[in-house]
Structure formats: structure tokens, C-alpha cells
Amino acid sequence: MTMPKKFKEHLFPLLKDITGHFDTPFHIYDEAGIYETGRMLIDKFSGIKGFREYFAVKALPNPRILEIMKQMGFGFDCSSIPELILSRQAGGSGEEIMFTSNNTSHAEFLSASADGGCILNLDDITLIPKVPQMPELVCFRYNPGSTRTGNTIIGNPVEAKYGVSHEQILSAYKTARDFGAKRFGLHTMLASNELDYKYMLQTTRMLLELAEWISDKLNINFEFINIGGGLGIPYKPEDRPLDLHAMAKEITDLFNRFEKRNSYAPKFFLESGRYMTGPHGVLVVKAINKKDIYRKYIGVDACMSSLMRPGIYGAYHHISVLGKKPDKKGVVVVVVDVVGSLCENNDKFAVQRRLPKIEQGDILIIHDTGAHGHAMGFNYNGRLRPKELLLKTDGSVEMIRREETAADYFATLNFESKVIIPKTEDPASRFTNM
Ligand SMILES: *Cc1c(COP(=O)(O)O)cnc(C)c1O
């Protein structure tokens, strides 16, 4: 699969003009594709009352993208103060926002409860007394430990820092109730980029059974369960896409059976990031150098500050060369590494990849950068992040974030000078403190 055909057919003929106006590098997102995926989610889960997607803001934290999510009636999943601010600016409020932080600070709790609050998703029982004002609706993130295996990005649940352990989950709800909570939700997030829908099914079954067990013990009902994000997308041409249809159908069955047994059913929440926007974005770069030593290298005008996934996870991102189809007769295919200019040898968008022979000035399209792409970028080595564009349904292209400049890089060095002379402690206590 990789980049959806419709996006490709829309974008590629326009790229000469777009790169002419905006110059490379940039991420460009497909508004139509995001709407299509969102509406498909809504449609597939329409058999469950109160289904809602809470878009994982960290995947693509751009106000214009969040507006699209809001348009579709989605909520927002955040875990930091800036993400809360973005969600509220996009029109999210109250229970349209889920705050799934971990190792939460006092300032974060204050921000979460300000401006109409949000659904507080607590990561640990020790956080309960630290909540400045216990809201009516509380959720806990559950970590099933050794009863489930994770996958490579998130890791084994036993080793994961997230969530409340099985032994503590009952007392977590009991304590929250003692602290004033009256309505409850249950959350987990165990996998990332998972293409096997059966895993999501197991997770849903696990949460529904746990909800029943806790309900029984504490005599509470659950308003919702949230299985987190983690729905996978096909990054490699040979990857089979997640079978969303089968996943939704079988999850709907689980909810129907729950309702039969309990004469009510919780709502069902998802918080997908990657699945919503991943395939609907690409990073467009230009080849600026060719180097031929022990290996052949193509140097492009972006680096891992624009896309970290290959560098940190060894992730595969498919690459197209504009106007050069690898399977066309007469096109020479060469094995190359496609590299950026950062002084780190893992600054490579592709390693030993078979690509059509690339010349200086060629435009390369790096697929599936719509989630955890621009957002993960950093400034190490004085590298700046590129702009973001939106290919809109009306045919226009809008710049939705400008590129960083050297002035942005130096912005944190602009401050009023502050110097203190630290005092020594009481000399008598010196040794006991060492
Ligand atoms: C990152 C994250 C998500 C989104 O994950 P995807 O793999 O992009 O779907 C959802 N929920 C939580 C709590 C997360 O940390």
C-alpha cells in the first residue's frame, strides 16, 4: 500500500508548481484523505452507541489539522500543557478532551482542570491525592502486566512505565471514589503501529471483562472504555492494511454481548494518531548532492530534524522520485542511501534502497509522514524544521506552518541576564548531605 492512490494522483501532477512556489523541503497533508479516514472510522463503529475518536494530538499538532478533527466531531487526546492549549484553541472543551499524561506534574493537573476541564486519565494510584480538585469523571490507564505481550514500539507491558497494575486497579477506582469521583472510564494503550486487528480485539475484550469485574466489586458503572491508539498503517509496499471492517464488526459484537449481560454498555473511545493522519502526509525534498564512495549516497535538502522515525526506530518510509517510475522500461534502478546533512550516521531516510537513478534537482517524495513526522523533529546540530502545507479539498494549497529560521533557533538565548551567587549550606550539615 503506502501512500493512498488518490493522494498520489492528486498531488504528483501539482508538485512542480507547489515546489516552485514554496520551495523544498516541506510536509504536505491531504485534507480529503484525512476526512475520508475519519468518516470511515465513524461509519465502521456506528453500531456502538457513543463511539468517539479522540485524535492523538502528538501525532500532528497543527491547528488546521485539529480543526478538521473538530469538524468531524472528534475529541482530542493530549498529554502536555501545550497540547491542551492547542486542543482548546481548536474548540475542544470539557469531555471532548482526554488528558492522558504520565509522571504528571502539579502544573499539568492545574492546566487540565482549568478552562472547563477535561477527562482526566490517571496513570497511577499515587496521583489520586495529588489531583488538585477531583473531577466527577475519572479514568485510569490500565497496565495488564504479564498477561499481555506488547509490540516493538511500546514494549512489553511489564517493562512499560505506563498505567496502573492489575493488583492496584481495584483500589484505584475505590480511592478515586473516596476522593469524590462519581463517573468512571477505563483506558489502556498497549500496542503501536499494530496491523493485526485481532490484537485490538483482545484489548477490547480485556477492558470489557475488567470493567465487568470492577463494576461487580465496587458497584459502579463504566461510562466508556478507551483502547488507546496504535492502529497500524502499511509503511511497506508488501504490508497488508489493518482490516478495520473486521475489527469494527467484532468489537461491535463484543459490545452487544456486554449489553446483554449487563443491560447497559459503556461508550467506545479510540485515540488514533497514526491511523488518522499517517498515510495522508508526505515529506517532499530535493536531491542536492550525489556521492559515490563505498556506497552510493543521495543527499537531500532535509534531514532527520524533519523526520526522526528512520533514524530512531530504523523505520521504513517508502520513497518515490517524481517523474521516474521504478517499474517503467528504460528506468535505471540504483541501490543508494538517501541521507540528510546532520552529523550522525543514522541521519538516513533510506538505507540500501533500490530507487530510480536520481539526478541533482530531482524531487523525492517520502511517504507516510503525516503522523509522528514533523512533530518529532528537533534542533540538534542547528538543524531547522521545515514548513507544513495542506492540500485542500477545494484544490488550493495552504501553508499551515512556516519553516523555522535561525532567529527561532536563537530565540531561547534572548532573555534578561540572571546571575546568582549560590550560598553554601550550614557547614555542619555538609557531610551528612554528601
Ligand atoms: C501516542 C499515543 C497515541 C497515538 O498513538 P498512534 O500509534 O499514533 O495511534 C494514543 N494514546 C496515547 C496515550 C499515546 O501516547
The ligand as an ORCA input file, in Angstrom:
! r2SCAN-3c Opt
* xyz 0 1
  C       0.949      8.178     21.140
  C      -0.341      7.880     21.772
  C      -1.481      7.655     20.991
  C      -1.451      7.609     19.491
  O      -0.741      6.526     19.030
  P      -0.806      6.122     17.480
  O       0.149      4.976     17.412
  O      -0.347      7.302     16.730
  O      -2.215      5.759     17.179
  C      -2.672      7.443     21.646
  N      -2.743      7.441     23.001
  C      -1.668      7.640     23.782
  C      -1.828      7.638     25.249
  C      -0.432      7.861     23.200
  O       0.634      8.060     23.972
*
